[in-house]
């Protein structure tokens, strides 16, 4: 099995974490332990679960961790919409980040399918 560092989806997810940290720096201080913390934790969860799953000894376990990463991607999509509705982010930034998380989600689904076919 490949190292997680060789997986394009892991690389994209790592970059996405940086995007989320940068954008949440402008969230209100009152959200530090609310939405800011939630969206950051969900973003960090994606590459972390890809890495942990890739280190496991079975494809079944890897698949399970990819499912957790997929769940985190849905969580982020929801949190980005909340941030937009609260006017913490612009429509343009929301669109940009939503496209990125959709790409990551598609890559995760593709990786899960490839594991099933091996």
MOPAC internal coordinates of N, CA, C and O (Angstrom, degrees):
PM7 1SCF
backbone

  N    0.0000 0     0.00 0     0.00 0    0    0    0
  C    1.4524 1     0.00 0     0.00 0    1    0    0
  C    1.5375 1   109.20 1     0.00 0    2    1    0
  O    1.2310 1   120.83 1   -36.13 1    3    2    1
  N    1.3181 1   116.02 1   143.87 1    3    2    1
  C    1.4624 1   121.55 1   179.61 1    5    3    2
  C    1.5222 1   111.49 1   -66.53 1    6    5    3
  O    1.2310 1   121.37 1   -24.99 1    7    6    5
  N    1.3097 1   114.99 1   155.01 1    7    6    5
  C    1.4603 1   120.27 1   169.74 1    9    7    6
  C    1.5246 1   107.58 1   -70.48 1   10    9    7
  O    1.2310 1   121.03 1   -32.69 1   11   10    9
  N    1.3165 1   115.64 1   147.31 1   11   10    9
  C    1.4675 1   119.26 1   178.20 1   13   11   10
  C    1.5267 1   111.30 1   -58.73 1   14   13   11
  O    1.2310 1   120.39 1   151.20 1   15   14   13
  N    1.3270 1   116.86 1   -28.80 1   15   14   13
  C    1.4683 1   121.05 1  -178.93 1   17   15   14
  C    1.5273 1   112.38 1   -68.64 1   18   17   15
  O    1.2310 1   120.43 1   163.04 1   19   18   17
  N    1.3265 1   116.79 1   -16.96 1   19   18   17
  C    1.4629 1   121.40 1   178.20 1   21   19   18
  C    1.5259 1   112.73 1   -89.68 1   22   21   19
  O    1.2310 1   120.32 1   171.53 1   23   22   21
  N    1.3135 1   117.00 1    -8.47 1   23   22   21
  C    1.4654 1   121.19 1  -176.37 1   25   23   22
  C    1.5315 1   110.91 1   -85.89 1   26   25   23
  O    1.2310 1   120.86 1   -54.64 1   27   26   25
  N    1.3229 1   115.95 1   125.36 1   27   26   25
  C    1.4688 1   120.37 1  -179.99 1   29   27   26
  C    1.5256 1   111.80 1   -60.18 1   30   29   27
  O    1.2310 1   120.36 1   143.89 1   31   30   29
  N    1.3207 1   116.91 1   -36.11 1   31   30   29
  C    1.4634 1   119.84 1  -179.46 1   33   31   30
  C    1.5289 1   110.81 1   -64.98 1   34   33   31
  O    1.2310 1   120.14 1   143.35 1   35   34   33
  N    1.3235 1   117.35 1   -36.65 1   35   34   33
  C    1.4721 1   120.49 1   177.42 1   37   35   34
  C    1.5291 1   109.68 1   -65.44 1   38   37   35
  O    1.2310 1   120.58 1   136.72 1   39   38   37
  N    1.3310 1   116.50 1   -43.28 1   39   38   37
  C    1.4695 1   120.82 1   179.47 1   41   39   38
  C    1.5258 1   111.04 1   -61.41 1   42   41   39
  O    1.2310 1   120.40 1   135.49 1   43   42   41
  N    1.3389 1   116.84 1   -44.51 1   43   42   41
  C    1.4690 1   120.29 1   178.55 1   45   43   42
  C    1.5215 1   110.67 1   -63.83 1   46   45   43
  O    1.2310 1   120.78 1   139.93 1   47   46   45
  N    1.3238 1   116.11 1   -40.07 1   47   46   45
  C    1.4654 1   120.33 1  -179.24 1   49   47   46
  C    1.5290 1   111.09 1   -65.96 1   50   49   47
  O    1.2310 1   120.13 1   141.84 1   51   50   49
  N    1.3240 1   117.36 1   -38.16 1   51   50   49
  C    1.4705 1   121.11 1   176.50 1   53   51   50
  C    1.5281 1   110.00 1   -61.37 1   54   53   51
  O    1.2310 1   120.31 1   134.32 1   55   54   53
  N    1.3218 1   117.01 1   -45.68 1   55   54   53
  C    1.4677 1   120.70 1   178.35 1   57   55   54
  C    1.5242 1   111.66 1   -64.06 1   58   57   55
  O    1.2310 1   120.73 1   143.90 1   59   58   57
  N    1.3330 1   116.22 1   -36.10 1   59   58   57
  C    1.4611 1   120.88 1   179.45 1   61   59   58
  C    1.5317 1   110.76 1   -64.42 1   62   61   59
  O    1.2310 1   120.31 1   142.84 1   63   62   61
  N    1.3224 1   117.02 1   -37.16 1   63   62   61
  C    1.4718 1   120.46 1   177.02 1   65   63   62
  C    1.5269 1   109.69 1   -57.47 1   66   65   63
  O    1.2310 1   120.52 1   135.27 1   67   66   65
  N    1.3201 1   116.62 1   -44.73 1   67   66   65
  C    1.4722 1   120.28 1   178.43 1   69   67   66
  C    1.5234 1   111.01 1   -60.56 1   70   69   67
  O    1.2310 1   120.53 1   137.85 1   71   70   69
  N    1.3279 1   116.59 1   -42.15 1   71   70   69
  C    1.4711 1   120.53 1   177.85 1   73   71   70
  C    1.5239 1   111.07 1   -59.37 1   74   73   71
  O    1.2310 1   120.94 1   135.96 1   75   74   73
  N    1.3224 1   115.80 1   -44.04 1   75   74   73
  C    1.4706 1   120.53 1  -178.40 1   77   75   74
  C    1.5227 1   110.58 1   -66.39 1   78   77   75
  O    1.2310 1   120.13 1   136.21 1   79   78   77
  N    1.3132 1   117.35 1   -43.79 1   79   78   77
  C    1.4708 1   119.44 1   178.99 1   81   79   78
  C    1.5273 1   110.86 1   -61.06 1   82   81   79
  O    1.2310 1   120.47 1   138.39 1   83   82   81
  N    1.3296 1   116.72 1   -41.61 1   83   82   81
  C    1.4722 1   119.90 1  -179.73 1   85   83   82
  C    1.5203 1   111.50 1   -64.34 1   86   85   83
  O    1.2310 1   120.30 1   134.49 1   87   86   85
  N    1.3226 1   117.03 1   -45.51 1   87   86   85
  C    1.4637 1   119.86 1  -176.24 1   89   87   86
  C    1.5276 1   111.52 1   -70.62 1   90   89   87
  O    1.2310 1   120.05 1   146.08 1   91   90   89
  N    1.3255 1   117.52 1   -33.92 1   91   90   89
  C    1.4673 1   119.42 1  -178.12 1   93   91   90
  C    1.5246 1   112.83 1   -77.53 1   94   93   91
  O    1.2310 1   120.14 1   167.77 1   95   94   93
  N    1.3318 1   117.33 1   -12.23 1   95   94   93
  C    1.4715 1   119.59 1   174.98 1   97   95   94
  C    1.5239 1   111.52 1   -60.39 1   98   97   95
  O    1.2310 1   120.74 1   153.31 1   99   98   97
  N    1.3319 1   116.20 1   -26.69 1   99   98   97
  C    1.4677 1   120.30 1  -178.74 1  101   99   98
  C    1.5314 1   112.98 1   -90.77 1  102  101   99
  O    1.2310 1   119.87 1   177.66 1  103  102  101
  N    1.3370 1   117.85 1    -2.34 1  103  102  101
  C    1.4666 1   120.27 1   177.40 1  105  103  102
  C    1.5317 1   108.81 1   -67.09 1  106  105  103
  O    1.2310 1   120.10 1   -26.14 1  107  106  105
  N    1.3238 1   117.42 1   153.86 1  107  106  105
  C    1.4736 1   119.75 1   179.26 1  109  107  106
  C    1.5328 1   111.80 1   -59.20 1  110  109  107
  O    1.2310 1   120.75 1   -33.03 1  111  110  109
  N    1.3315 1   116.17 1   146.97 1  111  110  109
  C    1.4685 1   120.91 1   177.90 1  113  111  110
  C    1.5197 1   111.92 1   -57.91 1  114  113  111
  O    1.2310 1   120.48 1   150.40 1  115  114  113
  N    1.3176 1   116.69 1   -29.60 1  115  114  113
  C    1.4676 1   120.38 1   179.54 1  117  115  114
  C    1.5268 1   111.88 1   -64.66 1  118  117  115
  O    1.2310 1   120.10 1   163.92 1  119  118  117
  N    1.3351 1   117.42 1   -16.08 1  119  118  117
  C    1.4649 1   121.92 1  -179.85 1  121  119  118
  C    1.5256 1   113.12 1   -97.15 1  122  121  119
  O    1.2310 1   120.06 1  -176.52 1  123  122  121
  N    1.3302 1   117.49 1     3.48 1  123  122  121
  C    1.4616 1   120.68 1  -176.11 1  125  123  122
  C    1.5290 1   112.22 1   -53.45 1  126  125  123
  O    1.2310 1   120.37 1   138.73 1  127  126  125
  N    1.3313 1   116.90 1   -41.27 1  127  126  125
  C    1.4681 1   120.42 1  -179.88 1  129  127  126
  C    1.5233 1   111.65 1  -101.61 1  130  129  127
  O    1.2310 1   120.81 1  -171.54 1  131  130  129
  N    1.3195 1   116.07 1     8.46 1  131  130  129
  C    1.4575 1   121.95 1   178.76 1  133  131  130
  C    1.5163 1   110.37 1  -110.08 1  134  133  131
  O    1.2310 1   121.33 1    65.96 1  135  134  133
  N    1.3277 1   115.07 1  -114.04 1  135  134  133
  C    1.4596 1   120.74 1  -174.98 1  137  135  134
  C    1.5291 1   112.83 1   -61.74 1  138  137  135
  O    1.2310 1   120.05 1   141.40 1  139  138  137
  N    1.3192 1   117.52 1   -38.60 1  139  138  137
  C    1.4728 1   120.27 1   179.33 1  141  139  138
  C    1.5247 1   110.44 1   -57.83 1  142  141  139
  O    1.2310 1   120.52 1   129.70 1  143  142  141
  N    1.3207 1   116.62 1   -50.30 1  143  142  141
  C    1.4596 1   121.67 1  -179.59 1  145  143  142
  C    1.5291 1   111.19 1   -64.04 1  146  145  143
  O    1.2310 1   120.58 1   136.55 1  147  146  145
  N    1.3243 1   116.50 1   -43.45 1  147  146  145
  C    1.4629 1   120.83 1  -177.20 1  149  147  146
  C    1.5308 1   112.07 1   -61.77 1  150  149  147
  O    1.2310 1   120.90 1   131.81 1  151  150  149
  N    1.3218 1   115.89 1   -48.19 1  151  150  149
  C    1.4677 1   119.20 1  -176.21 1  153  151  150
  C    1.5321 1   111.04 1   -70.43 1  154  153  151
  O    1.2310 1   120.36 1   145.16 1  155  154  153
  N    1.3172 1   116.92 1   -34.84 1  155  154  153
  C    1.4703 1   119.57 1   176.64 1  157  155  154
  C    1.5248 1   110.94 1   -65.91 1  158  157  155
  O    1.2310 1   120.40 1   135.78 1  159  158  157
  N    1.3188 1   116.84 1   -44.22 1  159  158  157
  C    1.4715 1   120.43 1   179.96 1  161  159  158
  C    1.5264 1   111.13 1   -63.44 1  162  161  159
  O    1.2310 1   120.58 1   139.32 1  163  162  161
  N    1.3278 1   116.50 1   -40.68 1  163  162  161
  C    1.4661 1   120.21 1   178.77 1  165  163  162
  C    1.5290 1   110.54 1   -64.80 1  166  165  163
  O    1.2310 1   120.55 1   139.62 1  167  166  165
  N    1.3346 1   116.56 1   -40.38 1  167  166  165
  C    1.4696 1   120.18 1   179.23 1  169  167  166
  C    1.5283 1   111.00 1   -64.82 1  170  169  167
  O    1.2310 1   120.36 1   134.97 1  171  170  169
  N    1.3202 1   116.92 1   -45.03 1  171  170  169
  C    1.4698 1   121.70 1   179.55 1  173  171  170
  C    1.5307 1   110.65 1   -64.10 1  174  173  171
  O    1.2310 1   120.53 1   148.51 1  175  174  173
  N    1.3163 1   116.59 1   -31.49 1  175  174  173
  C    1.4585 1   121.96 1  -178.77 1  177  175  174
  C    1.5305 1   112.74 1   -61.33 1  178  177  175
  O    1.2310 1   120.27 1   146.80 1  179  178  177
  N    1.3207 1   117.09 1   -33.20 1  179  178  177
  C    1.4697 1   119.38 1  -175.09 1  181  179  178
  C    1.5311 1   111.90 1   -65.09 1  182  181  179
  O    1.2310 1   118.70 1   119.06 1  183  182  181
  N    1.3372 1   120.09 1   -60.94 1  183  182  181
  C    1.4696 1   117.57 1  -179.90 1  185  183  182
  C    1.5279 1   112.60 1   -66.00 1  186  185  183
  O    1.2310 1   120.49 1   150.61 1  187  186  185
  N    1.3263 1   116.66 1   -29.39 1  187  186  185
  C    1.4683 1   119.87 1   179.32 1  189  187  186
  C    1.5200 1   110.98 1   -64.72 1  190  189  187
  O    1.2310 1   120.13 1   136.75 1  191  190  189
  N    1.3297 1   117.36 1   -43.25 1  191  190  189
  C    1.4639 1   120.41 1   179.66 1  193  191  190
  C    1.5208 1   112.00 1   -72.06 1  194  193  191
  O    1.2310 1   120.23 1   146.74 1  195  194  193
  N    1.3206 1   117.17 1   -33.26 1  195  194  193
  C    1.4696 1   119.56 1   174.43 1  197  195  194
  C    1.5307 1   109.02 1   -61.95 1  198  197  195
  O    1.2310 1   120.46 1   133.85 1  199  198  197
  N    1.3256 1   116.73 1   -46.15 1  199  198  197
  C    1.4693 1   121.29 1  -179.15 1  201  199  198
  C    1.5237 1   111.31 1   -63.83 1  202  201  199
  O    1.2310 1   120.80 1   133.07 1  203  202  201
  N    1.3256 1   116.08 1   -46.93 1  203  202  201
  C    1.4652 1   118.70 1  -178.79 1  205  203  202
  C    1.5204 1   111.13 1   -63.87 1  206  205  203
  O    1.2310 1   120.45 1   138.05 1  207  206  205
  N    1.3216 1   116.75 1   -41.95 1  207  206  205
  C    1.4607 1   120.40 1   179.37 1  209  207  206
  C    1.5176 1   112.50 1   -64.12 1  210  209  207
  O    1.2310 1   120.60 1   138.83 1  211  210  209
  N    1.3329 1   116.46 1   -41.17 1  211  210  209
  C    1.4678 1   120.37 1  -179.82 1  213  211  210
  C    1.5221 1   111.53 1   -64.73 1  214  213  211
  O    1.2310 1   120.46 1   153.77 1  215  214  213
  N    1.3213 1   116.72 1   -26.23 1  215  214  213
  C    1.4660 1   121.01 1  -179.47 1  217  215  214
  C    1.5269 1   112.25 1   -82.18 1  218  217  215
  O    1.2310 1   120.23 1   168.10 1  219  218  217
  N    1.3166 1   117.17 1   -11.90 1  219  218  217
  C    1.4644 1   120.30 1   179.95 1  221  219  218
  C    1.5235 1   110.41 1   -73.15 1  222  221  219
  O    1.2310 1   121.32 1   -17.69 1  223  222  221
  N    1.3128 1   115.09 1   162.31 1  223  222  221
  C    1.4658 1   119.71 1  -173.77 1  225  223  222
  C    1.5192 1   113.98 1   -87.62 1  226  225  223
  O    1.2310 1   119.69 1   165.37 1  227  226  225
  N    1.3140 1   118.19 1   -14.63 1  227  226  225
  C    1.4635 1   118.83 1  -178.94 1  229  227  226
  C    1.5246 1   111.35 1  -123.06 1  230  229  227
  O    1.2310 1   121.46 1   -28.24 1  231  230  229
  N    1.3220 1   114.81 1   151.76 1  231  230  229
  C    1.4610 1   120.17 1   177.24 1  233  231  230
  C    1.5256 1   110.93 1   -66.62 1  234  233  231
  O    1.2310 1   120.72 1   148.77 1  235  234  233
  N    1.3265 1   116.23 1   -31.23 1  235  234  233
  C    1.4649 1   120.14 1   178.31 1  237  235  234
  C    1.5311 1   110.17 1   -61.40 1  238  237  235
  O    1.2310 1   120.73 1   136.03 1  239  238  237
  N    1.3283 1   116.21 1   -43.97 1  239  238  237
  C    1.4657 1   119.95 1   178.46 1  241  239  238
  C    1.5278 1   110.88 1   -66.32 1  242  241  239
  O    1.2310 1   120.52 1   137.84 1  243  242  241
  N    1.3279 1   116.62 1   -42.16 1  243  242  241
  C    1.4617 1   120.70 1   178.49 1  245  243  242
  C    1.5291 1   109.48 1   -58.83 1  246  245  243
  O    1.2310 1   120.77 1   134.61 1  247  246  245
  N    1.3127 1   116.12 1   -45.39 1  247  246  245
  C    1.4588 1   121.93 1   179.35 1  249  247  246
  C    1.5322 1   111.20 1   -58.91 1  250  249  247
  O    1.2310 1   120.54 1   140.27 1  251  250  249
  N    1.3123 1   116.57 1   -39.73 1  251  250  249
  C    1.4641 1   121.34 1   179.33 1  253  251  250
  C    1.5368 1   110.55 1   -63.04 1  254  253  251
  O    1.2310 1   120.19 1   137.24 1  255  254  253
  N    1.3167 1   117.24 1   -42.76 1  255  254  253
  C    1.4644 1   120.48 1   179.13 1  257  255  254
  C    1.5291 1   111.44 1   -69.66 1  258  257  255
  O    1.2310 1   120.35 1   147.40 1  259  258  257
  N    1.3304 1   116.94 1   -32.60 1  259  258  257
  C    1.4650 1   119.71 1   175.02 1  261  259  258
  C    1.5262 1   110.50 1   -66.15 1  262  261  259
  O    1.2310 1   120.53 1   145.44 1  263  262  261
  N    1.3287 1   116.59 1   -34.56 1  263  262  261
  C    1.4689 1   120.41 1   176.26 1  265  263  262
  C    1.5264 1   110.98 1   -64.02 1  266  265  263
  O    1.2310 1   120.53 1   140.77 1  267  266  265
  N    1.3167 1   116.59 1   -39.23 1  267  266  265
  C    1.4690 1   120.49 1   177.10 1  269  267  266
  C    1.5313 1   109.59 1   -64.09 1  270  269  267
  O    1.2310 1   120.50 1   137.44 1  271  270  269
  N    1.3277 1   116.64 1   -42.56 1  271  270  269
  C    1.4678 1   120.78 1   177.74 1  273  271  270
  C    1.5261 1   110.75 1   -61.49 1  274  273  271
  O    1.2310 1   120.40 1   140.46 1  275  274  273
  N    1.3283 1   116.83 1   -39.54 1  275  274  273
  C    1.4651 1   120.73 1   176.62 1  277  275  274
  C    1.5246 1   111.03 1   -61.93 1  278  277  275
  O    1.2310 1   120.68 1   138.00 1  279  278  277
  N    1.3191 1   116.31 1   -42.00 1  279  278  277
  C    1.4615 1   120.26 1   177.15 1  281  279  278
  C    1.5149 1   111.63 1   -60.39 1  282  281  279
  O    1.2310 1   120.62 1   139.42 1  283  282  281
  N    1.3096 1   116.42 1   -40.58 1  283  282  281
  C    1.4688 1   120.63 1   178.06 1  285  283  282
  C    1.5256 1   111.29 1   -65.12 1  286  285  283
  O    1.2310 1   120.36 1   145.75 1  287  286  285
  N    1.3261 1   116.91 1   -34.25 1  287  286  285
  C    1.4697 1   119.36 1   178.54 1  289  287  286
  C    1.5266 1   110.85 1   -66.17 1  290  289  287
  O    1.2310 1   120.22 1   142.11 1  291  290  289
  N    1.3311 1   117.18 1   -37.89 1  291  290  289
  C    1.4686 1   120.58 1   176.70 1  293  291  290
  C    1.5243 1   110.58 1   -67.73 1  294  293  291
  O    1.2310 1   120.90 1   142.21 1  295  294  293
  N    1.3165 1   115.89 1   -37.79 1  295  294  293
  C    1.4647 1   121.33 1   177.17 1  297  295  294
  C    1.5336 1   110.06 1   -60.84 1  298  297  295
  O    1.2310 1   120.35 1   135.01 1  299  298  297
  N    1.3187 1   116.94 1   -44.99 1  299  298  297
  C    1.4670 1   121.23 1   179.83 1  301  299  298
  C    1.5219 1   110.87 1   -63.69 1  302  301  299
  O    1.2310 1   120.46 1   137.72 1  303  302  301
  N    1.3186 1   116.72 1   -42.28 1  303  302  301
  C    1.4619 1   119.81 1   179.23 1  305  303  302
  C    1.5307 1   110.41 1   -57.41 1  306  305  303
  O    1.2310 1   120.62 1   137.26 1  307  306  305
  N    1.3133 1   116.41 1   -42.74 1  307  306  305
  C    1.4616 1   121.78 1   177.90 1  309  307  306
  C    1.5199 1   110.97 1   -65.22 1  310  309  307
  O    1.2310 1   120.50 1   135.16 1  311  310  309
  N    1.3148 1   116.66 1   -44.84 1  311  310  309
  C    1.4658 1   121.04 1  -178.44 1  313  311  310
  C    1.5241 1   111.88 1   -66.30 1  314  313  311
  O    1.2310 1   120.06 1   146.08 1  315  314  313
  N    1.3202 1   117.49 1   -33.92 1  315  314  313
  C    1.4637 1   120.48 1   175.88 1  317  315  314
  C    1.5250 1   110.88 1   -65.76 1  318  317  315
  O    1.2310 1   120.57 1   141.79 1  319  318  317
  N    1.3209 1   116.52 1   -38.21 1  319  318  317
  C    1.4630 1   120.12 1   177.12 1  321  319  318
  C    1.5286 1   110.66 1   -65.58 1  322  321  319
  O    1.2310 1   120.60 1   139.00 1  323  322  321
  N    1.3177 1   116.46 1   -41.00 1  323  322  321
  C    1.4698 1   120.60 1   176.24 1  325  323  322
  C    1.5258 1   109.82 1   -61.28 1  326  325  323
  O    1.2310 1   120.38 1   134.84 1  327  326  325
  N    1.3257 1   116.88 1   -45.16 1  327  326  325
  C    1.4729 1   121.01 1   179.04 1  329  327  326
  C    1.5284 1   110.85 1   -60.69 1  330  329  327
  O    1.2310 1   120.34 1   140.95 1  331  330  329
  N    1.3136 1   116.95 1   -39.05 1  331  330  329
  C    1.4655 1   121.15 1   176.98 1  333  331  330
  C    1.5249 1   110.38 1   -64.81 1  334  333  331
  O    1.2310 1   120.67 1   132.17 1  335  334  333
  N    1.3308 1   116.32 1   -47.83 1  335  334  333
  C    1.4652 1   120.95 1  -179.03 1  337  335  334
  C    1.5226 1   112.26 1   -61.86 1  338  337  335
  O    1.2310 1   120.42 1   148.12 1  339  338  337
  N    1.3287 1   116.80 1   -31.88 1  339  338  337
  C    1.4695 1   121.35 1   178.35 1  341  339  338
  C    1.5338 1   111.91 1   -86.58 1  342  341  339
  O    1.2310 1   120.97 1  -178.55 1  343  342  341
  N    1.3219 1   115.75 1     1.45 1  343  342  341
  C    1.4633 1   123.35 1  -179.96 1  345  343  342
  C    1.5320 1   112.78 1    62.53 1  346  345  343
  O    1.2310 1   121.01 1  -147.15 1  347  346  345
  N    1.3421 1   115.68 1    32.85 1  347  346  345
  C    1.4597 1   120.90 1   174.06 1  349  347  346
  C    1.5234 1   110.53 1   -82.88 1  350  349  347
  O    1.2310 1   120.55 1   155.43 1  351  350  349
  N    1.3476 1   116.56 1   -24.57 1  351  350  349
  C    1.4591 1   121.98 1   177.20 1  353  351  350
  C    1.5237 1   108.98 1  -132.40 1  354  353  351
  O    1.2310 1   121.14 1   -23.92 1  355  354  353
  N    1.3173 1   115.43 1   156.08 1  355  354  353
  C    1.4650 1   120.94 1   179.19 1  357  355  354
  C    1.5307 1   110.07 1   -79.76 1  358  357  355
  O    1.2310 1   121.35 1   -16.08 1  359  358  357
  N    1.3087 1   115.02 1   163.92 1  359  358  357
  C    1.4643 1   120.76 1   175.76 1  361  359  358
  C    1.5271 1   110.29 1   -59.61 1  362  361  359
  O    1.2310 1   120.55 1   140.18 1  363  362  361
  N    1.3197 1   116.56 1   -39.82 1  363  362  361
  C    1.4676 1   121.02 1  -179.36 1  365  363  362
  C    1.5318 1   111.35 1   -64.79 1  366  365  363
  O    1.2310 1   120.57 1   135.37 1  367  366  365
  N    1.3274 1   116.51 1   -44.63 1  367  366  365
  C    1.4719 1   120.91 1   179.75 1  369  367  366
  C    1.5263 1   109.94 1   -66.16 1  370  369  367
  O    1.2310 1   120.49 1   140.67 1  371  370  369
  N    1.3300 1   116.68 1   -39.33 1  371  370  369
  C    1.4639 1   121.00 1   177.49 1  373  371  370
  C    1.5264 1   110.04 1   -59.93 1  374  373  371
  O    1.2310 1   120.83 1   133.22 1  375  374  373
  N    1.3217 1   116.01 1   -46.78 1  375  374  373
  C    1.4653 1   120.27 1   179.94 1  377  375  374
  C    1.5257 1   110.85 1   -61.65 1  378  377  375
  O    1.2310 1   120.44 1   133.92 1  379  378  377
  N    1.3250 1   116.77 1   -46.08 1  379  378  377
  C    1.4685 1   121.85 1  -179.67 1  381  379  378
  C    1.5333 1   111.49 1   -58.65 1  382  381  379
  O    1.2310 1   120.50 1   132.48 1  383  382  381
  N    1.3300 1   116.66 1   -47.52 1  383  382  381
  C    1.4670 1   120.64 1  -177.96 1  385  383  382
  C    1.5233 1   111.66 1   -71.80 1  386  385  383
  O    1.2310 1   120.44 1   146.20 1  387  386  385
  N    1.3312 1   116.76 1   -33.80 1  387  386  385
  C    1.4642 1   120.25 1   178.11 1  389  387  386
  C    1.5258 1   110.49 1   -66.32 1  390  389  387
  O    1.2310 1   120.31 1   140.35 1  391  390  389
  N    1.3125 1   117.02 1   -39.65 1  391  390  389
  C    1.4704 1   120.45 1   176.46 1  393  391  390
  C    1.5302 1   109.95 1   -61.96 1  394  393  391
  O    1.2310 1   120.35 1   137.08 1  395  394  393
  N    1.3180 1   116.94 1   -42.92 1  395  394  393
  C    1.4740 1   120.57 1  -179.85 1  397  395  394
  C    1.5246 1   111.60 1   -64.34 1  398  397  395
  O    1.2310 1   120.11 1   136.08 1  399  398  397
  N    1.3311 1   117.39 1   -43.92 1  399  398  397
  C    1.4703 1   118.96 1  -178.47 1  401  399  398
  C    1.5296 1   110.24 1   -70.81 1  402  401  399
  O    1.2310 1   119.81 1   147.64 1  403  402  401
  N    1.3362 1   117.97 1   -32.36 1  403  402  401
  C    1.4665 1   120.81 1   174.78 1  405  403  402
  C    1.5266 1   110.91 1   -63.96 1  406  405  403
  O    1.2310 1   120.30 1   138.93 1  407  406  405
  N    1.3276 1   117.03 1   -41.07 1  407  406  405
  C    1.4690 1   120.64 1   177.24 1  409  407  406
  C    1.5304 1   110.70 1   -62.19 1  410  409  407
  O    1.2310 1   120.72 1   136.35 1  411  410  409
  N    1.3167 1   116.23 1   -43.65 1  411  410  409
  C    1.4685 1   120.46 1   178.59 1  413  411  410
  C    1.5208 1   109.97 1   -62.55 1  414  413  411
  O    1.2310 1   120.40 1   136.41 1  415  414  413
  N    1.3263 1   116.85 1   -43.59 1  415  414  413
  C    1.4625 1   120.66 1   179.54 1  417  415  414
  C    1.5277 1   110.70 1   -60.25 1  418  417  415
  O    1.2310 1   120.33 1   134.30 1  419  418  417
  N    1.3215 1   116.97 1   -45.70 1  419  418  417
  C    1.4706 1   120.58 1   179.21 1  421  419  418
  C    1.5257 1   111.12 1   -61.12 1  422  421  419
  O    1.2310 1   120.53 1   140.08 1  423  422  421
  N    1.3165 1   116.60 1   -39.92 1  423  422  421
  C    1.4675 1   120.35 1   178.78 1  425  423  422
  C    1.5267 1   111.09 1   -66.53 1  426  425  423
  O    1.2310 1   120.27 1   141.14 1  427  426  425
  N    1.3247 1   117.09 1   -38.86 1  427  426  425
  C    1.4645 1   120.67 1   177.39 1  429  427  426
  C    1.5243 1   110.56 1   -63.34 1  430  429  427
  O    1.2310 1   120.62 1   136.21 1  431  430  429
  N    1.3272 1   116.43 1   -43.79 1  431  430  429
  C    1.4661 1   120.64 1   178.60 1  433  431  430
  C    1.5249 1   110.03 1   -62.43 1  434  433  431
  O    1.2310 1   120.49 1   137.13 1  435  434  433
  N    1.3227 1   116.68 1   -42.87 1  435  434  433
  C    1.4628 1   120.50 1   177.88 1  437  435  434
  C    1.5180 1   112.36 1   -61.98 1  438  437  435
  O    1.2310 1   120.41 1   139.33 1  439  438  437
  N    1.3243 1   116.83 1   -40.67 1  439  438  437
  C    1.4640 1   120.89 1   178.49 1  441  439  438
  C    1.5227 1   110.60 1   -65.83 1  442  441  439
  O    1.2310 1   120.41 1   138.91 1  443  442  441
  N    1.3274 1   116.82 1   -41.09 1  443  442  441
  C    1.4673 1   120.37 1   177.15 1  445  443  442
  C    1.5317 1   110.71 1   -60.84 1  446  445  443
  O    1.2310 1   120.57 1   137.31 1  447  446  445
  N    1.3273 1   116.51 1   -42.69 1  447  446  445
  C    1.4683 1   120.58 1   178.88 1  449  447  446
  C    1.5229 1   111.03 1   -63.86 1  450  449  447
  O    1.2310 1   120.42 1   139.65 1  451  450  449
  N    1.3270 1   116.80 1   -40.35 1  451  450  449
  C    1.4662 1   119.60 1  -179.54 1  453  451  450
  C    1.5279 1   111.14 1   -65.75 1  454  453  451
  O    1.2310 1   120.31 1   147.16 1  455  454  453
  N    1.3286 1   117.00 1   -32.84 1  455  454  453
  C    1.4671 1   119.99 1   177.20 1  457  455  454
  C    1.5236 1   110.78 1   -67.00 1  458  457  455
  O    1.2310 1   120.62 1   142.66 1  459  458  457
  N    1.3243 1   116.42 1   -37.34 1  459  458  457
  C    1.4634 1   120.74 1   178.88 1  461  459  458
  C    1.5191 1   111.37 1   -65.96 1  462  461  459
  O    1.2310 1   120.63 1   147.49 1  463  462  461
  N    1.3265 1   116.40 1   -32.51 1  463  462  461
  C    1.4686 1   120.99 1  -176.18 1  465  463  462
  C    1.5241 1   113.49 1   -84.82 1  466  465  463
  O    1.2310 1   120.13 1   173.73 1  467  466  465
  N    1.3264 1   117.36 1    -6.27 1  467  466  465
  C    1.4762 1   119.59 1  -179.67 1  469  467  466
  C    1.5042 1   111.34 1   -84.60 1  470  469  467
  O    1.2310 1   120.10 1   180.00 1  471  470  469

